[in-house]
Amino acid sequence: MILQISCKISYVKKVERNLNVSKQDLILLIEQKRGELIQVALKYGFTSSLAVRNSQELDRLLNEYNKISNTKVPTH
């Protein structure tokens, strides 16, 4: 469990630093963060500071995914 959390944190840090993270890794992070957000929101309320923080983290991951998905590969 600790290894999984630390791996997740390191991926999020890579995303925040704009380092190369694969699309598949981002999808997994997005799914995990979405699940966390749902759990937190149901437990503490949708407007709780913890839910808002999780929502902002999910937004950052989704924005990064969109940025990667919209990047065109140059043709030669």
mmCIF file as gemmi writes it, N, C-alpha and C atoms, coordinates in Angstrom:
data_model
loop_
_atom_site.group_PDB
_atom_site.id
_atom_site.type_symbol
_atom_site.label_atom_id
_atom_site.label_alt_id
_atom_site.label_comp_id
_atom_site.label_asym_id
_atom_site.label_entity_id
_atom_site.label_seq_id
_atom_site.pdbx_PDB_ins_code
_atom_site.Cartn_x
_atom_site.Cartn_y
_atom_site.Cartn_z
_atom_site.occupancy
_atom_site.B_iso_or_equiv
_atom_site.pdbx_formal_charge
_atom_site.auth_seq_id
_atom_site.auth_asym_id
_atom_site.pdbx_PDB_model_num
ATOM 1 N N . MET Axp A 1 ? 0.825 -1.193 0 1 0 ? 1 A 1
ATOM 2 C CA . MET Axp A 1 ? 0 0 0 1 0 ? 1 A 1
ATOM 3 C C . MET Axp A 1 ? 0.872 1.262 0 1 0 ? 1 A 1
ATOM 4 N N . ILE Axp A 2 ? 1.896 1.307 0.842 1 0 ? 2 A 1
ATOM 5 C CA . ILE Axp A 2 ? 2.773 2.471 0.908 1 0 ? 2 A 1
ATOM 6 C C . ILE Axp A 2 ? 3.493 2.664 -0.418 1 0 ? 2 A 1
ATOM 7 N N . LEU Axp A 3 ? 3.952 1.573 -1.037 1 0 ? 3 A 1
ATOM 8 C CA . LEU Axp A 3 ? 4.634 1.66 -2.327 1 0 ? 3 A 1
ATOM 9 C C . LEU Axp A 3 ? 3.698 2.212 -3.386 1 0 ? 3 A 1
ATOM 10 N N . GLN Axp A 4 ? 2.447 1.756 -3.375 1 0 ? 4 A 1
ATOM 11 C CA . GLN Axp A 4 ? 1.464 2.227 -4.348 1 0 ? 4 A 1
ATOM 12 C C . GLN Axp A 4 ? 1.23 3.724 -4.183 1 0 ? 4 A 1
ATOM 13 N N . ILE Axp A 5 ? 1.109 4.182 -2.956 1 0 ? 5 A 1
ATOM 14 C CA . ILE Axp A 5 ? 0.886 5.602 -2.694 1 0 ? 5 A 1
ATOM 15 C C . ILE Axp A 5 ? 2.094 6.418 -3.124 1 0 ? 5 A 1
ATOM 16 N N . SER Axp A 6 ? 3.304 5.949 -2.785 1 0 ? 6 A 1
ATOM 17 C CA . SER Axp A 6 ? 4.495 6.708 -3.152 1 0 ? 6 A 1
ATOM 18 C C . SER Axp A 6 ? 4.679 6.736 -4.667 1 0 ? 6 A 1
ATOM 19 N N . CYS Axp A 7 ? 4.339 5.652 -5.353 1 0 ? 7 A 1
ATOM 20 C CA . CYS Axp A 7 ? 4.421 5.644 -6.819 1 0 ? 7 A 1
ATOM 21 C C . CYS Axp A 7 ? 3.427 6.644 -7.395 1 0 ? 7 A 1
ATOM 22 N N . LYS Axp A 8 ? 2.231 6.673 -6.833 1 0 ? 8 A 1
ATOM 23 C CA . LYS Axp A 8 ? 1.209 7.59 -7.306 1 0 ? 8 A 1
ATOM 24 C C . LYS Axp A 8 ? 1.663 9.032 -7.107 1 0 ? 8 A 1
ATOM 25 N N . ILE Axp A 9 ? 2.238 9.315 -5.955 1 0 ? 9 A 1
ATOM 26 C CA . ILE Axp A 9 ? 2.72 10.668 -5.668 1 0 ? 9 A 1
ATOM 27 C C . ILE Axp A 9 ? 3.825 11.051 -6.64 1 0 ? 9 A 1
ATOM 28 N N . SER Axp A 10 ? 4.742 10.134 -6.931 1 0 ? 10 A 1
ATOM 29 C CA . SER Axp A 10 ? 5.826 10.466 -7.847 1 0 ? 10 A 1
ATOM 30 C C . SER Axp A 10 ? 5.295 10.737 -9.247 1 0 ? 10 A 1
ATOM 31 N N . TYR Axp A 11 ? 4.262 10.011 -9.696 1 0 ? 11 A 1
ATOM 32 C CA . TYR Axp A 11 ? 3.663 10.287 -10.998 1 0 ? 11 A 1
ATOM 33 C C . TYR Axp A 11 ? 3.004 11.656 -11.011 1 0 ? 11 A 1
ATOM 34 N N . VAL Axp A 12 ? 2.297 11.989 -9.94 1 0 ? 12 A 1
ATOM 35 C CA . VAL Axp A 12 ? 1.646 13.293 -9.868 1 0 ? 12 A 1
ATOM 36 C C . VAL Axp A 12 ? 2.697 14.395 -9.911 1 0 ? 12 A 1
ATOM 37 N N . LYS Axp A 13 ? 3.816 14.203 -9.214 1 0 ? 13 A 1
ATOM 38 C CA . LYS Axp A 13 ? 4.892 15.196 -9.243 1 0 ? 13 A 1
ATOM 39 C C . LYS Axp A 13 ? 5.472 15.319 -10.644 1 0 ? 13 A 1
ATOM 40 N N . LYS Axp A 14 ? 5.618 14.198 -11.362 1 0 ? 14 A 1
ATOM 41 C CA . LYS Axp A 14 ? 6.107 14.256 -12.741 1 0 ? 14 A 1
ATOM 42 C C . LYS Axp A 14 ? 5.147 15.044 -13.605 1 0 ? 14 A 1
ATOM 43 N N . VAL Axp A 15 ? 3.856 14.807 -13.409 1 0 ? 15 A 1
ATOM 44 C CA . VAL Axp A 15 ? 2.849 15.531 -14.185 1 0 ? 15 A 1
ATOM 45 C C . VAL Axp A 15 ? 2.94 17.015 -13.876 1 0 ? 15 A 1
ATOM 46 N N . GLU Axp A 16 ? 3.051 17.357 -12.586 1 0 ? 16 A 1
ATOM 47 C CA . GLU Axp A 16 ? 3.124 18.764 -12.19 1 0 ? 16 A 1
ATOM 48 C C . GLU Axp A 16 ? 4.38 19.442 -12.74 1 0 ? 16 A 1
ATOM 49 N N . ARG Axp A 17 ? 5.447 18.693 -12.9 1 0 ? 17 A 1
ATOM 50 C CA . ARG Axp A 17 ? 6.7 19.248 -13.416 1 0 ? 17 A 1
ATOM 51 C C . ARG Axp A 17 ? 6.785 19.133 -14.929 1 0 ? 17 A 1
ATOM 52 N N . ASN Axp A 18 ? 5.711 18.665 -15.554 1 0 ? 18 A 1
ATOM 53 C CA . ASN Axp A 18 ? 5.641 18.496 -17.004 1 0 ? 18 A 1
ATOM 54 C C . ASN Axp A 18 ? 6.687 17.515 -17.528 1 0 ? 18 A 1
ATOM 55 N N . LEU Axp A 19 ? 6.997 16.49 -16.765 1 0 ? 19 A 1
ATOM 56 C CA . LEU Axp A 19 ? 7.905 15.449 -17.232 1 0 ? 19 A 1
ATOM 57 C C . LEU Axp A 19 ? 7.102 14.417 -18.008 1 0 ? 19 A 1
ATOM 58 N N . ASN Axp A 20 ? 7.791 13.592 -18.75 1 0 ? 20 A 1
ATOM 59 C CA . ASN Axp A 20 ? 7.104 12.603 -19.572 1 0 ? 20 A 1
ATOM 60 C C . ASN Axp A 20 ? 6.404 11.553 -18.726 1 0 ? 20 A 1
ATOM 61 N N . VAL Axp A 21 ? 5.102 11.518 -18.86 1 0 ? 21 A 1
ATOM 62 C CA . VAL Axp A 21 ? 4.273 10.509 -18.212 1 0 ? 21 A 1
ATOM 63 C C . VAL Axp A 21 ? 3.41 9.933 -19.316 1 0 ? 21 A 1
ATOM 64 N N . SER Axp A 22 ? 3.304 8.618 -19.366 1 0 ? 22 A 1
ATOM 65 C CA . SER Axp A 22 ? 2.549 8.007 -20.457 1 0 ? 22 A 1
ATOM 66 C C . SER Axp A 22 ? 1.051 8.264 -20.298 1 0 ? 22 A 1
ATOM 67 N N . LYS Axp A 23 ? 0.36 8.196 -21.42 1 0 ? 23 A 1
ATOM 68 C CA . LYS Axp A 23 ? -1.09 8.367 -21.417 1 0 ? 23 A 1
ATOM 69 C C . LYS Axp A 23 ? -1.754 7.335 -20.507 1 0 ? 23 A 1
ATOM 70 N N . GLN Axp A 24 ? -1.268 6.112 -20.585 1 0 ? 24 A 1
ATOM 71 C CA . GLN Axp A 24 ? -1.847 5.03 -19.785 1 0 ? 24 A 1
ATOM 72 C C . GLN Axp A 24 ? -1.677 5.311 -18.29 1 0 ? 24 A 1
ATOM 73 N N . ASP Axp A 25 ? -0.508 5.817 -17.902 1 0 ? 25 A 1
ATOM 74 C CA . ASP Axp A 25 ? -0.289 6.167 -16.496 1 0 ? 25 A 1
ATOM 75 C C . ASP Axp A 25 ? -1.235 7.285 -16.062 1 0 ? 25 A 1
ATOM 76 N N . LEU Axp A 26 ? -1.433 8.257 -16.94 1 0 ? 26 A 1
ATOM 77 C CA . LEU Axp A 26 ? -2.35 9.346 -16.616 1 0 ? 26 A 1
ATOM 78 C C . LEU Axp A 26 ? -3.774 8.844 -16.456 1 0 ? 26 A 1
ATOM 79 N N . ILE Axp A 27 ? -4.184 7.935 -17.313 1 0 ? 27 A 1
ATOM 80 C CA . ILE Axp A 27 ? -5.53 7.365 -17.207 1 0 ? 27 A 1
ATOM 81 C C . ILE Axp A 27 ? -5.71 6.675 -15.859 1 0 ? 27 A 1
ATOM 82 N N . LEU Axp A 28 ? -4.71 5.918 -15.449 1 0 ? 28 A 1
ATOM 83 C CA . LEU Axp A 28 ? -4.791 5.241 -14.149 1 0 ? 28 A 1
ATOM 84 C C . LEU Axp A 28 ? -4.861 6.248 -13.006 1 0 ? 28 A 1
ATOM 85 N N . LEU Axp A 29 ? -4.043 7.278 -13.072 1 0 ? 29 A 1
ATOM 86 C CA . LEU Axp A 29 ? -4.067 8.312 -12.039 1 0 ? 29 A 1
ATOM 87 C C . LEU Axp A 29 ? -5.413 9.028 -12.001 1 0 ? 29 A 1
ATOM 88 N N . ILE Axp A 30 ? -5.963 9.312 -13.167 1 0 ? 30 A 1
ATOM 89 C CA . ILE Axp A 30 ? -7.266 9.987 -13.242 1 0 ? 30 A 1
ATOM 90 C C . ILE Axp A 30 ? -8.344 9.118 -12.609 1 0 ? 30 A 1
ATOM 91 N N . GLU Axp A 31 ? -8.332 7.839 -12.926 1 0 ? 31 A 1
ATOM 92 C CA . GLU Axp A 31 ? -9.327 6.929 -12.347 1 0 ? 31 A 1
ATOM 93 C C . GLU Axp A 31 ? -9.192 6.842 -10.834 1 0 ? 31 A 1
ATOM 94 N N . GLN Axp A 32 ? -7.96 6.771 -10.345 1 0 ? 32 A 1
ATOM 95 C CA . GLN Axp A 32 ? -7.73 6.709 -8.9 1 0 ? 32 A 1
ATOM 96 C C . GLN Axp A 32 ? -8.181 8 -8.222 1 0 ? 32 A 1
ATOM 97 N N . LYS Axp A 33 ? -7.808 9.128 -8.805 1 0 ? 33 A 1
ATOM 98 C CA . LYS Axp A 33 ? -8.162 10.415 -8.215 1 0 ? 33 A 1
ATOM 99 C C . LYS Axp A 33 ? -9.668 10.624 -8.239 1 0 ? 33 A 1
ATOM 100 N N . ARG Axp A 34 ? -10.332 10.202 -9.293 1 0 ? 34 A 1
ATOM 101 C CA . ARG Axp A 34 ? -11.788 10.32 -9.377 1 0 ? 34 A 1
ATOM 102 C C . ARG Axp A 34 ? -12.44 9.504 -8.262 1 0 ? 34 A 1
ATOM 103 N N . GLY Axp A 35 ? -11.94 8.292 -8.04 1 0 ? 35 A 1
ATOM 104 C CA . GLY Axp A 35 ? -12.473 7.458 -6.963 1 0 ? 35 A 1
ATOM 105 C C . GLY Axp A 35 ? -12.265 8.091 -5.597 1 0 ? 35 A 1
ATOM 106 N N . GLU Axp A 36 ? -11.076 8.654 -5.387 1 0 ? 36 A 1
ATOM 107 C CA . GLU Axp A 36 ? -10.781 9.331 -4.123 1 0 ? 36 A 1
ATOM 108 C C . GLU Axp A 36 ? -11.718 10.522 -3.926 1 0 ? 36 A 1
ATOM 109 N N . LEU Axp A 37 ? -11.927 11.281 -4.975 1 0 ? 37 A 1
ATOM 110 C CA . LEU Axp A 37 ? -12.793 12.448 -4.896 1 0 ? 37 A 1
ATOM 111 C C . LEU Axp A 37 ? -14.219 12.044 -4.511 1 0 ? 37 A 1
ATOM 112 N N . ILE Axp A 38 ? -14.718 11.006 -5.129 1 0 ? 38 A 1
ATOM 113 C CA . ILE Axp A 38 ? -16.076 10.542 -4.823 1 0 ? 38 A 1
ATOM 114 C C . ILE Axp A 38 ? -16.181 10.127 -3.362 1 0 ? 38 A 1
ATOM 115 N N . GLN Axp A 39 ? -15.207 9.352 -2.895 1 0 ? 39 A 1
ATOM 116 C CA . GLN Axp A 39 ? -15.23 8.906 -1.501 1 0 ? 39 A 1
ATOM 117 C C . GLN Axp A 39 ? -15.172 10.083 -0.531 1 0 ? 39 A 1
ATOM 118 N N . VAL Axp A 40 ? -14.273 11.011 -0.781 1 0 ? 40 A 1
ATOM 119 C CA . VAL Axp A 40 ? -14.114 12.173 0.099 1 0 ? 40 A 1
ATOM 120 C C . VAL Axp A 40 ? -15.374 13.033 0.079 1 0 ? 40 A 1
ATOM 121 N N . ALA Axp A 41 ? -15.923 13.275 -1.108 1 0 ? 41 A 1
ATOM 122 C CA . ALA Axp A 41 ? -17.106 14.122 -1.228 1 0 ? 41 A 1
ATOM 123 C C . ALA Axp A 41 ? -18.309 13.507 -0.511 1 0 ? 41 A 1
ATOM 124 N N . LEU Axp A 42 ? -18.468 12.207 -0.625 1 0 ? 42 A 1
ATOM 125 C CA . LEU Axp A 42 ? -19.583 11.546 0.049 1 0 ? 42 A 1
ATOM 126 C C . LEU Axp A 42 ? -19.417 11.547 1.572 1 0 ? 42 A 1
ATOM 127 N N . LYS Axp A 43 ? -18.177 11.45 2.014 1 0 ? 43 A 1
ATOM 128 C CA . LYS Axp A 43 ? -17.917 11.398 3.455 1 0 ? 43 A 1
ATOM 129 C C . LYS Axp A 43 ? -17.922 12.781 4.108 1 0 ? 43 A 1
ATOM 130 N N . TYR Axp A 44 ? -17.28 13.759 3.453 1 0 ? 44 A 1
ATOM 131 C CA . TYR Axp A 44 ? -17.089 15.074 4.075 1 0 ? 44 A 1
ATOM 132 C C . TYR Axp A 44 ? -17.917 16.188 3.437 1 0 ? 44 A 1
ATOM 133 N N . GLY Axp A 45 ? -18.553 15.896 2.324 1 0 ? 45 A 1
ATOM 134 C CA . GLY Axp A 45 ? -19.334 16.911 1.624 1 0 ? 45 A 1
ATOM 135 C C . GLY Axp A 45 ? -18.6 17.414 0.394 1 0 ? 45 A 1
ATOM 136 N N . PHE Axp A 46 ? -19.395 17.795 -0.585 1 0 ? 46 A 1
ATOM 137 C CA . PHE Axp A 46 ? -18.829 18.21 -1.869 1 0 ? 46 A 1
ATOM 138 C C . PHE Axp A 46 ? -18.074 19.531 -1.789 1 0 ? 46 A 1
ATOM 139 N N . THR Axp A 47 ? -18.372 20.34 -0.791 1 0 ? 47 A 1
ATOM 140 C CA . THR Axp A 47 ? -17.703 21.635 -0.67 1 0 ? 47 A 1
ATOM 141 C C . THR Axp A 47 ? -16.625 21.648 0.405 1 0 ? 47 A 1
ATOM 142 N N . SER Axp A 48 ? -16.318 20.479 0.972 1 0 ? 48 A 1
ATOM 143 C CA . SER Axp A 48 ? -15.261 20.419 1.985 1 0 ? 48 A 1
ATOM 144 C C . SER Axp A 48 ? -13.913 20.76 1.351 1 0 ? 48 A 1
ATOM 145 N N . SER Axp A 49 ? -13.007 21.266 2.171 1 0 ? 49 A 1
ATOM 146 C CA . SER Axp A 49 ? -11.694 21.64 1.632 1 0 ? 49 A 1
ATOM 147 C C . SER Axp A 49 ? -10.967 20.434 1.033 1 0 ? 49 A 1
ATOM 148 N N . LEU Axp A 50 ? -11.154 19.273 1.62 1 0 ? 50 A 1
ATOM 149 C CA . LEU Axp A 50 ? -10.514 18.061 1.105 1 0 ? 50 A 1
ATOM 150 C C . LEU Axp A 50 ? -11.094 17.675 -0.262 1 0 ? 50 A 1
ATOM 151 N N . ALA Axp A 51 ? -12.403 17.8 -0.415 1 0 ? 51 A 1
ATOM 152 C CA . ALA Axp A 51 ? -13.029 17.491 -1.706 1 0 ? 51 A 1
ATOM 153 C C . ALA Axp A 51 ? -12.584 18.49 -2.769 1 0 ? 51 A 1
ATOM 154 N N . VAL Axp A 52 ? -12.499 19.753 -2.392 1 0 ? 52 A 1
ATOM 155 C CA . VAL Axp A 52 ? -12.062 20.783 -3.342 1 0 ? 52 A 1
ATOM 156 C C . VAL Axp A 52 ? -10.629 20.518 -3.779 1 0 ? 52 A 1
ATOM 157 N N . ARG Axp A 53 ? -9.76 20.17 -2.826 1 0 ? 53 A 1
ATOM 158 C CA . ARG Axp A 53 ? -8.357 19.876 -3.156 1 0 ? 53 A 1
ATOM 159 C C . ARG Axp A 53 ? -8.267 18.681 -4.104 1 0 ? 53 A 1
ATOM 160 N N . ASN Axp A 54 ? -9.027 17.624 -3.821 1 0 ? 54 A 1
ATOM 161 C CA . ASN Axp A 54 ? -9.03 16.451 -4.696 1 0 ? 54 A 1
ATOM 162 C C . ASN Axp A 54 ? -9.559 16.807 -6.079 1 0 ? 54 A 1
ATOM 163 N N . SER Axp A 55 ? -10.569 17.659 -6.126 1 0 ? 55 A 1
ATOM 164 C CA . SER Axp A 55 ? -11.131 18.084 -7.401 1 0 ? 55 A 1
ATOM 165 C C . SER Axp A 55 ? -10.103 18.874 -8.211 1 0 ? 55 A 1
ATOM 166 N N . GLN Axp A 56 ? -9.349 19.734 -7.551 1 0 ? 56 A 1
ATOM 167 C CA . GLN Axp A 56 ? -8.311 20.505 -8.237 1 0 ? 56 A 1
ATOM 168 C C . GLN Axp A 56 ? -7.199 19.604 -8.76 1 0 ? 56 A 1
ATOM 169 N N . GLU Axp A 57 ? -6.835 18.592 -7.991 1 0 ? 57 A 1
ATOM 170 C CA . GLU Axp A 57 ? -5.815 17.64 -8.437 1 0 ? 57 A 1
ATOM 171 C C . GLU Axp A 57 ? -6.317 16.855 -9.643 1 0 ? 57 A 1
ATOM 172 N N . LEU Axp A 58 ? -7.589 16.458 -9.604 1 0 ? 58 A 1
ATOM 173 C CA . LEU Axp A 58 ? -8.183 15.758 -10.739 1 0 ? 58 A 1
ATOM 174 C C . LEU Axp A 58 ? -8.2 16.662 -11.97 1 0 ? 58 A 1
ATOM 175 N N . ASP Axp A 59 ? -8.538 17.925 -11.778 1 0 ? 59 A 1
ATOM 176 C CA . ASP Axp A 59 ? -8.522 18.879 -12.89 1 0 ? 59 A 1
ATOM 177 C C . ASP Axp A 59 ? -7.142 18.965 -13.526 1 0 ? 59 A 1
ATOM 178 N N . ARG Axp A 60 ? -6.094 19.032 -12.692 1 0 ? 60 A 1
ATOM 179 C CA . ARG Axp A 60 ? -4.725 19.11 -13.231 1 0 ? 60 A 1
ATOM 180 C C . ARG Axp A 60 ? -4.393 17.865 -14.055 1 0 ? 60 A 1
ATOM 181 N N . LEU Axp A 61 ? -4.777 16.702 -13.555 1 0 ? 61 A 1
ATOM 182 C CA . LEU Axp A 61 ? -4.511 15.465 -14.289 1 0 ? 61 A 1
ATOM 183 C C . LEU Axp A 61 ? -5.28 15.439 -15.609 1 0 ? 61 A 1
ATOM 184 N N . LEU Axp A 62 ? -6.541 15.854 -15.58 1 0 ? 62 A 1
ATOM 185 C CA . LEU Axp A 62 ? -7.347 15.88 -16.803 1 0 ? 62 A 1
ATOM 186 C C . LEU Axp A 62 ? -6.796 16.886 -17.814 1 0 ? 62 A 1
ATOM 187 N N . ASN Axp A 63 ? -6.354 18.029 -17.324 1 0 ? 63 A 1
ATOM 188 C CA . ASN Axp A 63 ? -5.748 19.021 -18.225 1 0 ? 63 A 1
ATOM 189 C C . ASN Axp A 63 ? -4.487 18.475 -18.878 1 0 ? 63 A 1
ATOM 190 N N . GLU Axp A 64 ? -3.676 17.79 -18.104 1 0 ? 64 A 1
ATOM 191 C CA . GLU Axp A 64 ? -2.455 17.199 -18.655 1 0 ? 64 A 1
ATOM 192 C C . GLU Axp A 64 ? -2.787 16.123 -19.688 1 0 ? 64 A 1
ATOM 193 N N . TYR Axp A 65 ? -3.795 15.313 -19.402 1 0 ? 65 A 1
ATOM 194 C CA . TYR Axp A 65 ? -4.223 14.287 -20.349 1 0 ? 65 A 1
ATOM 195 C C . TYR Axp A 65 ? -4.692 14.934 -21.652 1 0 ? 65 A 1
ATOM 196 N N . ASN Axp A 66 ? -5.482 16 -21.534 1 0 ? 66 A 1
ATOM 197 C CA . ASN Axp A 66 ? -5.953 16.706 -22.731 1 0 ? 66 A 1
ATOM 198 C C . ASN Axp A 66 ? -4.799 17.308 -23.514 1 0 ? 66 A 1
ATOM 199 N N . LYS Axp A 67 ? -3.816 17.83 -22.816 1 0 ? 67 A 1
ATOM 200 C CA . LYS Axp A 67 ? -2.656 18.411 -23.48 1 0 ? 67 A 1
ATOM 201 C C . LYS Axp A 67 ? -1.904 17.336 -24.27 1 0 ? 67 A 1
ATOM 202 N N . ILE Axp A 68 ? -1.708 16.184 -23.654 1 0 ? 68 A 1
ATOM 203 C CA . ILE Axp A 68 ? -1.014 15.084 -24.335 1 0 ? 68 A 1
ATOM 204 C C . ILE Axp A 68 ? -1.84 14.564 -25.506 1 0 ? 68 A 1
ATOM 205 N N . SER Axp A 69 ? -3.141 14.446 -25.301 1 0 ? 69 A 1
ATOM 206 C CA . SER Axp A 69 ? -4.023 13.9 -26.349 1 0 ? 69 A 1
ATOM 207 C C . SER Axp A 69 ? -4.134 14.821 -27.546 1 0 ? 69 A 1
ATOM 208 N N . ASN Axp A 70 ? -4.012 16.121 -27.315 1 0 ? 70 A 1
ATOM 209 C CA . ASN Axp A 70 ? -4.164 17.082 -28.406 1 0 ? 70 A 1
ATOM 210 C C . ASN Axp A 70 ? -2.866 17.397 -29.116 1 0 ? 70 A 1
ATOM 211 N N . THR Axp A 71 ? -1.753 16.849 -28.637 1 0 ? 71 A 1
ATOM 212 C CA . THR Axp A 71 ? -0.475 17.095 -29.262 1 0 ? 71 A 1
ATOM 213 C C . THR Axp A 71 ? -0.392 16.276 -30.549 1 0 ? 71 A 1
ATOM 214 N N . LYS Axp A 72 ? -0.116 16.972 -31.631 1 0 ? 72 A 1
ATOM 215 C CA . LYS Axp A 72 ? -0.02 16.3 -32.924 1 0 ? 72 A 1
ATOM 216 C C . LYS Axp A 72 ? 1.397 15.8 -33.137 1 0 ? 72 A 1
ATOM 217 N N . VAL Axp A 73 ? 1.505 14.641 -33.719 1 0 ? 73 A 1
ATOM 218 C CA . VAL Axp A 73 ? 2.8 14.054 -34.046 1 0 ? 73 A 1
ATOM 219 C C . VAL Axp A 73 ? 3.206 14.56 -35.414 1 0 ? 73 A 1
ATOM 220 N N . PRO Axp A 74 ? 4.388 15.177 -35.516 1 0 ? 74 A 1
ATOM 221 C CA . PRO Axp A 74 ? 4.814 15.695 -36.824 1 0 ? 74 A 1
ATOM 222 C C . PRO Axp A 74 ? 5.04 14.566 -37.823 1 0 ? 74 A 1
ATOM 223 N N . THR Axp A 75 ? 4.629 14.81 -39.051 1 0 ? 75 A 1
ATOM 224 C CA . THR Axp A 75 ? 4.876 13.827 -40.106 1 0 ? 75 A 1
ATOM 225 C C . THR Axp A 75 ? 6.06 14.281 -40.943 1 0 ? 75 A 1
ATOM 226 N N . HIS Axp A 76 ? 6.77 13.328 -41.463 1 0 ? 76 A 1
ATOM 227 C CA . HIS Axp A 76 ? 7.971 13.667 -42.242 1 0 ? 76 A 1
ATOM 228 C C . HIS Axp A 76 ? 7.76 13.327 -43.676 1 0 ? 76 A 1
